[in-house]
Amino acid sequence: MAPEANAASQKCDATPKQKLHGRAFYESIGSPKYIVAPMVDQSEYAWRMLTRSFLSDAERPQVLAYTPMFHARLFADTQKYRDSHFQATHELLLPPSSDTETTPAPTTPFLDGNPSTDRPLFVQFCANDPAALLAAARIVAPHCDAVDLNLGCPQGIARKGHYGAFLQEDQDLIFRLINTLHLHLDVPVTAKIRILDTREATLAYAQNVLRAGASILTVHGRRREQKGHLTGVADWETIRWLRGQLPRETVMFANGNVLEHGDLERCIEATGVDGVMSAEGNLSNPGIFAAAPAEGQGGRAYWRGRDGKWGWRVDEVFRRYLDIIYGALGREVPKRRALFVPGDEEGWLEVPVGLPGKKEGEPPRKKRRDEVAKGDEAVMRSPNVVGMQAHLFNLLRHLVSVHTDVRDALARVRMGDFETFEAILAMVEQKVARGLLDYKRTNGESIAEYLKVVAVEGIPDEESSAGAVRRCKRPWWVVQPIIRPLPAEALVKGAIRPTKKEMKQEEKKKEEEEAKTKTSNAEQKGPTASIPADLKSTEEKVNALKRKTSFAESELVSG
């Protein structure tokens, strides 16, 4: 529910607090060990609340959350951008009236950064202009515990906009961005980086960030090139080496290779960091930071199978997510039947679920949805609604691989169409109920074929994701990690394709080689024998990636 309690009678404290730094600051926010990563349009308030909902009141301070990445210049300059991304107060979120004003007028807490529900919270910005970054940071400072600079985004849009990981060649600019906030902002500044090609270069990078004034350093154990099908495995060994080279008082978080709850402590033990950040692992299982409920607890929401591979049911998580969004929007939560378990009445399973359709006299479905959304200002302005479809595809990834009708319905739903989201939930509840009945009736055999893991032929175990899949795979009605193929597997499957530039270069090279001598593909040996010549440059990329990456846990391929 929306955190209205305490908000009606209290105002945000506008008195600046003493600014702490480094470990003193970290301890002041409870020394959190688990961190919800900043994810574009994906780590919004509702998702943070969903993640925290799996923890007890005593455990929740152990989870630190980041907002999605915001564009500093747009945030500072555009009221509409602020309204649609960060809803900290019931009033308009305005910048200070002058460069020297750091204490805004008292406001009524709303969602983002609400002291009663959404702390500790760091707000992340991407930026390449210190002045714009400071202007944006001053607006959010009263509503968060720290401001983070994104130095890790590897996507093409970051290259085009010159931010994220594409600033790493400009260490002077990075220093100025962080130092400006360190010197002029009321709350601490932190930063998230990726490792570079060598440990020595990564160390120099980290030292520059800390020297500039960062209170906490988060290290993603992958390089900028490691994305998409080339994501591969994060390098915990380099993070551990870095931890040993930096001053002991440095607060460090690690990011990468977290597939399930047990990986959190494994990462801390392997790297020596203070906390572990999860992105993809959290998206596919928002309960990742919570230990499994004790035997006899968890009720209907937590499924326990015959092989010890248990987990939260997708219909429960789907329900919980929708209910949190209803609360954020100030809407009443629909009444629903209890989650089904075998032994309950089954008559409702015979009633088909119909998706909302066009009624007589109504405009076409797409236009009607748009009109409904436009008529609801709360929906149109809410950052919690934008990411719903993407979140549900992550949660239901394994279910929709079996039940494609759910996939098709989810693909067609439009933003703000809660009637259809409720219908999709009803479809999911029926699928899960039938799955549970079949599982009980067959003593688990109904799911045996689905749980089989087939390795890619010709790929050695150390270059395969099969081990991670065997360890993590659950029945499709349980939330679980989405495991990427390792680069060598993706190459053989044809998921990695050469760019146009690479194809032209390879074509030219091929013509030159043919002019000198003829070679036979039959002489090639190993798993790459069937790879076309135009993929060789891409194959070399994969091999170079493996040569540069040092890791001990090749089965960890996500997060």
N, C-alpha and C positions, 0 to 999 in steps of 0.2 A: 504494500500500500504506500501511497505518497506520504512522506514524513511530515504531516501537518502538526502532529503532536509537538509541543514546545514552540512551534513556529508562530502560532497565533499570538502568543503573549510575550515572546522573546524576539529580540533583534540580533542580527549578527554582531558580534563584538567587534567594534571598529577600533579598539585600542591596539596599537602595534605591540606584539610580543617581542621579547628579546630574541634576536636572531642567533641561533646556534649553528654550529658547523661540524661536518664530519661525523665522527662516532658519537659525539654528544647529541647531535641532532637525531641520529638514527635511534639512539636509546630513548630519546624524548617521545618518539612516536611508537614505542613499544618493541623495537628491534624485530620487526616482522621478518619471517623466514620465507614466506611464500608470496609471490608477486604476480598479479594479473598484468600481462604485457600490454603496452599501448598498441592498439590495432585499429587501423583506419575504419571508421564506422562500425566497429565491432566490440570495443571495450567501453560502450556507453553505460549510462547509469543502470538501466534495467539489467544488463548482462552482469555488471558488478554485483548488483543485489542478488541475482540468481546464483552467482558463484559463492557469495557469502552465506546464502540460505542453507547450504549443506553443512555449515559449521555451527557449533554451539555458541552461545553468547560469549563464553570465556575464550573460545578459539578465534573468534572473528578479528580481534586486534592483530593476530598473527598474519593476516592477509593484507598486504598493501596493494592498491590498485592504481593503474594509470588510466587517464582518459585516452580516447583516440587521439591520434596526431592531428593538431590543428595548424593551419597555415598562419604564421604570425602576422604578416602584413594584412591579410584579409580580416583576421580577427580584430586587429587594432583599428582598422579603417571602416569596417562595414557592420552596422547594427544588425542587419538581416542575417549575416553570417554568424554573429555571436548568438542571436536568438535561436538559430536552428542547430547549434552545436553544443551550447553550454547553458544549462538552465539552473543557475545557482540560486536565484532569487525570484520572488514574485514580481519585483520591479525590473525595469530595463537595466541591463548590465552596461554601465557607462564607464568610459575611461576617466581617470582623474582630470580635474579641470585645469591643472597645470603640471609642469614637469616636477615641481617640488612637492606637490600634494601626494601623499602616500596613504592617507587615511580617508576613505570614502565615507559618505553618509551611511548611517545604519540602514540595513535592509532586512527583509524577512526571508529566512532560509527556505529553499524549495527542494530541489533534487540534488544536482551535482554539488558535491562537497558539503552536504548537510552534516553538521557536526554530530547529529544523533544517529546517522545511518551510513554515511559515505566517507568515513575516514579510517585509516590514513589514505590520502589521495594526492597523487602527483599529476599535474597538468603538463602534457607534452606539446611542444611546438616544433615545427620545422622552420628554419629561417636561414637567411644569408646576409641579413642587415642587422647589426647590433641595436640600432635605434628602434627599428620596427619590433624586434624581439622584446626589448624592454617595455615598449608601449603596450604590447599584448600581455606581457607577464604582469604588469602592474594592475591590469583589469582583473585578473584571476587570483592574484596573490591573497586577497582576503578570504578566498573560498577554497584554499588548498593548503597542503603542508609544504610543497616544494614545486618548482617548475623544472621540467626536464627538457633538454635539447636533443632532438632526434639527429643522430649521426649514423644511423644504421639502415635506413630505408634504401634498398637496392633497386627499386623499380625504375622503369623508364621515365615515369613522370618526375621522379626525383632528379634524374640526370638532366632532363629538360629544364626543370625549375632551379637547378643548382642548389640542392639541399640534401639532407640525409647523408648516405654513405658517399655521395659525390663531392662532399667537402673535404674528404680525408687527405687530398693532395694539398690543401690550403690550410696548413696548421696554424698560420698566423691569424686567419679569419676565425678559426675554431676558438683560438685563445681569446680573441676579442669578444666573440659572442658570449662565451661563458663568463669571462671576467667582468663584462658590463653588468650582467645580472648579479654576480657576486658582490660587486661594489655598490649597486644602486637599488637592489630589490629587497623588500622586507622579509622574504622567505628564501631558504637556500635554493641553490641551483644544482641539478644533477645532470648526468649525460649517459647516453647509451651508444656504444661503439661496436664495430665489428673488428675481428682480428685482421691483420695485414699479412702479406706474403711471408714475412719472417718474424720470428719471435722478437728480435731486436727492434725491428720497426714498430711492432705492436707495443713494446715497452715504452719507446720514445713517445708514441701517440698517447698512451695512458698517462705518462708523466706530464705531458703538456696539458691534458684535460684537468688533471688534479692541480697542477701549478696555477691554472687559470682560476681555480676556486670551486671546482665541483665537490660537493659533499659526499656523493655516492657515485661510483662508477659501475655501470652494467656492461658486461662483455658478452656479446653474442659470439659463440665459438665457430662462426662460419665467416668466410670472406665475402666480399661484395658480389663476386661472380657466382656464389652458391645460392641459386634461387631456381624455382621451377623444378624441372627434371634434373637439374644439376645441384639440387639442394644438398644431397649427401648427408654426411654425419658431422655434427659439431665437434670441435676439438677440445675436449675437456683437459687434455694434457697441457696444452698451451695456456689455458686459463689457470691451471694449477701452477705452472711455471711463473706466470705473470703475478699470481698471488704472492709467490715467494720472493719476487724481486721488488715489490712495492712495500712501502712502510707498513708495519703491522697494524697501525691504527686506521689504515684505509678501509672503508666500507665498500665491499664488492658484491655484486650480484652476477650470477651466471645465467645465460640463456641458451637453450638448445638441448635436444635429446630427451625431453621429458614426455614420455608416452603415457605413463600411469602413475598413481600415487607413490609407489615404491621407488620410482626414479628420483623423487625429490631428495630424499635422504642420501641416496646413492651419489647424486651430484654433489651435494654438500661435502660428503666424505671424500669424493674423488678430487674435488677442486679446492677445498678449503675456504670457499666463499661464505659470506654471511647469509645469503638468501638465494632462492632459485626463482627465476621468471619463466612463466609458461605462456605460450601463444596458441599454437595449433592444438596442443594437448588440452588446453582449457576450452577451446572452441568446440571440440568434439565431446568433451566431458566436463561440464562446469563444476562437477563435484570432485575434480581431481585433487584438490587440496585437502579434502576430508578423508580420514581413514574409514574403512568399511565399518558399518554399524556392528556392534557386538552381536553375537548369536542371540536370536530372540528379539532383536530390535530392528528397526527399519521398516517394519510392517509390510504392507502390500507394495510399497514404493520400491523396495530393494529386493531384487530377485536373487535367489540362491539356487544354483543348479547342483547337479550331481558330481561335478568334477572340480569343484572349488573355484571355478571361474565365475564370479558373481558380479553384480553391478546394478546401478540405478536403471529402472525401466524407462524407456524413451517416452512412453505416454505420461508418466509422472513428471518428467522433466519438461515436456511440452506444456502440460497443464500449468506447472509452476511458473514457467516463463511467461505465458499469456496472462496469468493472474497478476504478476508483478507489473506488466505493462498496463493492464487495466488500472491498477493502483496509481501508477505514475500519471495516467491521463485523468484520474479522478472518476473513473467509471466503475459501475457495479460489476462484481465478478459473477458470471453466470452460474446457476446451480447445476451441478453435475452428479451423476451416480458415483458411488465409490469405485475405485480401481478394481477391475475384475481379477479374481483368482479362481482357479478350478474349484468347483463346489458351489459357486454362486449360480443364480438363475441365469439361463442362457438364451431365453426367448428373444432378447433384444438383438442378438447376433444375426437373427434372420431378417431383420429390418434393414433394407438397403439404405446407405447414406447417400443422399442426393446433394450435389453441389448446387448452391444458389444459382438460379437461371433467370433469364429475361422474362418478365411478366408483361402481360398485354398492356400496351400504351407506354411502356418504358423505353428509354433510348437504348441503343446497343450496349452490351455488357461493359465494354471498356469505357465508353463515355459515361455511363451511369456511375461506375466506380470513381472515376475522376471527379464527377460532380459531387458525390457523397463526401469524398476526401476534402475537396475545396470548401465544402460547407462546414467542415469541422476544423476550426482554427487550431485547436489543441493538437490534432493529428498532424496537420501540415507543418506545425512548428516543432514537433517533438523529434529529437534525435533518436529517441528510443523506438520509433516506428520504422525508420529508414532501413535498419539492418535486419528486420525480422525474417525476411525470406532467406537471406544468406545464412543467418544463424540456424534456421530450421533445416536447411540443406546439410549443414555440418552435423547437427544433432541426429538427423535421420539418414545420414549417408548410407549406412549399412542396411537399414530397413528398405529404402527406396531401390536399392540394388536388387531386391527380391520382389518388391511390390511396386511395379512401375506405374500403376495407376495413381498412387500417392505422389510419386515424382512428377507426373504430368499435371496433377492438380496444383501442386506447389509451384510449379514453373509458371502457371497461368495467373496466380493470385497477384493482385496489385496492392500497393501500399495503402494501408488503412482499411482494407476490406476485411473487417473482423468477422463478419458473417461467414465468409469463405474459410478463414483461418479456423474457426470453430468447427466447420464441416470437415476440414482436413484432420483436425484433432479427433473427431468422431471416427473417421476412417482408420486412423492409426490405432485407436483403442480397440476397434474390432479386429484388426490384423494381429495385434499383440494378444488379445484374448484367445483367438483361434490358435496362435502359435503356442501359447501356454497349454491349451487343451491337448494339442497334438503331442507336445513334449511329454506330458504326463501319460497319455494313452500309449505311447510307444516306448516309454521308459528312456527317453532321450534320443532314440534312434531317428526321430523325424528331423533332427538338426545335424546329424552326423555328416552328411554329404556337404552341407554348407560350411562346416568347421574344418574340412580338409584343407591342407595347405599344399599347393603345388609350386615347387621351385621352378625358376626359369632354367630350361635345359642348357647346360654348358657353362653356367655361371657358378664359380666356386662359392662356398659358404661365406667366406669373408667378404665377398662382394654382393651378397644377396640379402634381401630384407626378410627372407623366409623365417629366420629365427625370431625376429621381432613379431611377425604375424602369428607364429605358433604361441608365443608367450602371451600375446594381448588379445587374440581373437575371441569374441564372445558370440552368443546367439544374437541375431539381428535386432532383437527387442531390448537390448541393453546398450547404453551409451558406451562408447569405446573409441580408441584412437583411430585416426585415419593415417595409415602408414604408406608413405611414399616409396616407390621402387628406388633402389640405389642407382646411381648413374649408369653403371654397367648393364643393369637390367633394362633400364629405360632405352639404352642404345640398341640392344638386341631386339626389343619390342617395337622399335621404330618410333618411340615417343620423342626422341631427340632428333631433330632434323637440322640440316645445315642451313645457314642464312644464304641469301642470294649472293652476297659477296663471297662467301666460302665456296659456293657452287661454281662461280666464275673462276675463282682461283684454282679450284680443283680441276676444272675443265681445261684450263690453260696448262696446268701441270701435267695432266693426262696426255694432252697433245704432244708436249715436249718429250715425255717418256716414250710414247708410241713411236716417235720419230727415231729414237735411239734403239729401242729394243721392245720385243713383245714379251709380256709376262703372263703367266697363267694363274688365274684365281684358284685353280685346284691345288697350287703349292701352298696356299695359305692354310694355317692350322689354328685350332682353338675356337672359342666361341664367337670370334669376330669373322670367321671365314665367310659367312653368308652376307656380310655387310657390304652394300654397294660402295663403289669407289667414291661416290660423291659424299659419303658420310665419313671418309677417313679424317678430314680435318676436325670434324666434331668428335670422332673417336679420340683423336689426339688431345682434344680439350679435356675429355673425361680422364684420360691417363695422366695428364698434367695436374688435374685436380687431385687425383689420388696421390701423386708424388708429393704435392705440397701439403697434404692433410695428414696429420698424425693423430691417430685415435686408437683406443683399445677396445671400444664397444661398438663394433660395426653393426650390431643388431638394432641400435637406436637410430632411427632414421627420420624422426619428425620432431616437432616441438620447437 
